[in-house]
Amino acid sequence: MLTVSHVTKTFFPGTVNERIALNDLSLELAEGDFVTVIGSNGAGKSTLLNAVAGRLAVDSGDVIIDGRRVNKLPEFKRARYVGRVFQDPLAGTAPTLTIEENLSLAWLRGKGRGLGRGLTRARRDQFVNKLQSLELGLEDRLTAKVGLLSGGQRQALSLLMAGFTNPRIMLLDEHTAALDPQRAELVTGLTERIVAEGGLTTLMVTHNMEQALRLGNRLIMMHEGRIVYEADAATKAKLGVRDLLQEFANIKGATLSDKAFLG
């Protein structure tokens, strides 16, 4: 479903600020895989997601989605294959548009543009059904501006929008990190449900080790642009936070954010 093959990305090449963000990195996700990604600060986790989404062009290597090499496809064209939720609740939605307008744009992702096609009675009924599944009462606020929603509500809406069209790949970039614990737990539960119900192939970056262990069927650890540790479903089921901390301790020069210790 997703193949990242020998991908390299260097920022500021040839300068004193040169930094190799992805270093000959290879990763393969089968259909339905849910892979959590942890790593030290600056390990290349978000760069990996940006390379898959098309936000960043890679220097070398291939990104293949559903058998198609997408290296030359810009981000807006990859949007038909990729759904994404960002860390910042403000990033995944348009605050000056209404809930139904945001949902319409998500529905038309990768298709022809124009709100007129999306705001039919049948489409509104579908939006209501989808919003009811969030259990946040947003189905009664279709015409409310998204900028008026709380961070947790916006992130839940972003998650729903990202999975709206059953993308081939779902990318989650620390999407609960900016939320308080109660809302983070709500969005985490929604993540599990939306991914499971859609059978979505998912790559999720997190600093939270407990979350990385609880979600998904595979785990990878990154450092300095490489994958330095992998755990399949059977191994992951036996791991605890202490085990991951020991793996980090084995990596020379690796440092952890305080977020990594959150339960």
N, C-alpha and C positions, 0 to 999 in steps of 0.2 A: 504493500500500500504506500509506504513512504521509504525511500532509500536516499540516504545522504552518503555520498561516496567520495572519500578522500578530499573533503572540502577544506580549503584554506581561505582565511580572510585576515588581512593585515591592515591596521589603521595607521595612517601617517607614514607610509613606507618611505624609506630613505631619509628620514628626519630623526632628530634626537628623541622625538616622541613616538617613534615606531613601536607598535605593539601588535603582536600576533594574537588575535582573538580566537581564531579557530585554526588548529594546527593538524592538517591531514586527518580530519575527523571523519569517521564512518559510523553510520548507525542505520539499522533497518527495523521498521515497524511492520508487523503483519496486520492484516485487517482485524480491527477490534482490539488491538493492543492499547493499553493505557500505561504509558511510561512516565514515571515521575523523575524529575531531574534536580539533583542537588549539587552543591559545589561551593567553593570558596568565592569570596568577592572578586569579580573580574575574571571568573573562570571561563566565560564565554557562553553562559547559559542563554541569556537574552539574545546574544548575537546569533546563536543557533536558531532560535525561533524567528528572528528577523531574516535569516538566510532562507528558511523554509517559506516564509510568507512573501518573500520578494521585496521586503523593505530595504534589504541590503543585497547588492550583487556580490557574488563570491569571486575570489581571485582565480581559483582553480577548483576542479572537482565538479560533481554533478548533484543536482537535487531532482529526484524523480518521484512524482506523485501519481499513483495508480497507473504505473507503467509509462508515464509521459515525462520526458525530460523538460523541466520548466525553467531552466536557467535564464532564458532570454525573455520570459514572460514577466512584465512589470507587476507590481503589487495589485493593481486594480483588476488585472486579468486573472491573477491567481485567486482572487476573491471567490470565484465560482467553485474552487476546490477547498479553500481554507477558511475556517471560522476562527476568530481570535478574541480573547478577552485580556485586557491589559491590567496592570496593577492599579493604575489611577482610574477611579470610577468615572472621572470626567472624560476619559479618552475613548470610551467605547460607544458613546451616544452623542447626539446633537442636542445640546441643552435648550436651544431656542425653538426646537420643534416639539410637537406633541408626542405622546406615547405612541399613538396610532401612526403618526408620520414616521417616527423612528422605526417602527415595526415594518412599515411599508418599504422603507429603504432597505432594510435587512432582507425582506422577502424578494426584492428585485436585485439583490446582490449578484453580480455576474450576468444579469440579463439587461434588457433595454431599460433605460432610466425613465423617470416620470412618475409622479405620485398618483396621477389619475388612474392608472391601471390597478393600483394597490388598494384604493379606498372604496371598494364596492361593499355592498351589504354583506355578501357572502364572505368577503375578506375580513370585514369587521367581526363577524360572528366567529371566524377562525381565530382572530386575535384574542377575542374574549375567552375562548376555550383555552388557548395557550396561557394567557395571563392567570386564569383561575388556578392553573396547576402550580403557580408560585405561592399561592395562599397569602398574598400581601394586599389584596383588595385593589390591585391596579386595574382590574377589569372594569371597575366603576369610574376610572379616571382617564379614559382613552384620550380625551381632549386636553388633559393637563400638560403643561410644559415639563419636559423631562428635567430641566434645571431646578424645578421645585422639589424633586424627589431627594430622599436621603441617599447617602453613599451606598448603603446596603441595598436599597431598592434599585438604584441605578446599576449596581453590579449584577444583581439578579436579572434585571432587564437585559443587560449586555450579554449575559450568559445565555438567556433564552434566544436573543437575536443571533448570536454566533452559531447556535445549533439549529436555527430555524429551517434552513434548507438542506439539512443533513449533509454537511460538508464532508469531503473525503478525509480531511485532517482537521482536528480541533487543537488549537494552540492556546494554552493558559499560562500567562506570564505573571506569576505571583499575584493572582487575581483576588486573593483574600488578605494580602499583606497590609493594605491600607484601612482595613475595617476593624472595628472593635471586636472582642472575642465572640460576643453573642451573634453579631451579624456575619462574622467570618464563619461561624459554625453553620448558620443558615445557608450561606452560599456554598459551603463545602458539601452540605447535604444535597442541595440542588445540583451541584456538579455531578455527584455520584449518580443521581437519578437521570439527569439529562443524557449523560454519557452512556449509561446502561440501556435506557429505553431506545436511544438512537443507534446503539452499537457503534459509537463513534471511535475512530482511531485517534488517540489523544496523546499529546506531548505536553506535560505540565511542569513548569519550573516553580520551585518553592524553596524557601529557606527553612521551612518548618519541617524538621526531621520526622516528628510524629505524624504529620500529615502525609509526608512522602512515603512512609511505611504503611499507613492505613489505606491510602488510595492506590488504585491501579494494580496491574499484574506484573510489572517490571520496574526496576529502579536503576538509574545510572548516576554515577558521580563524576563530575568534571573538574579539571584543574588545568590552568594554563592552556585552554583551548583543546584539551584532549579528554577522552573518556578514560578514567583511571580505575574505575570499578563498576561492575555490573552485577545485578542480582535478578535471577529469573523468579517466577512465581513461587516455586518451592523454597528457594533460598530466602526470598523476601519474607515469607511467612514466619521464618524462624528468627529473623533479625529484630533487634531492639535498638533504641536510640544509642545505648552504650556501644553497641557493635559499630554503628555508623561513626560515632565519635572516635573510636579506635582506628577506623579506616582513615579518617581525616588526620589523625595523629601520625599515621604512617607516611603521610605526604609531606615532603620537605617544603617548608615555606608556606603551607596552607594556613589561612586564618579564617575564622568563622564569624559571621554576624551574630549578634545576640538573638536575632529572630530564630536561629537554628535550634535554640533550646526551648522554644515555646511548645507547650503541649496542646 
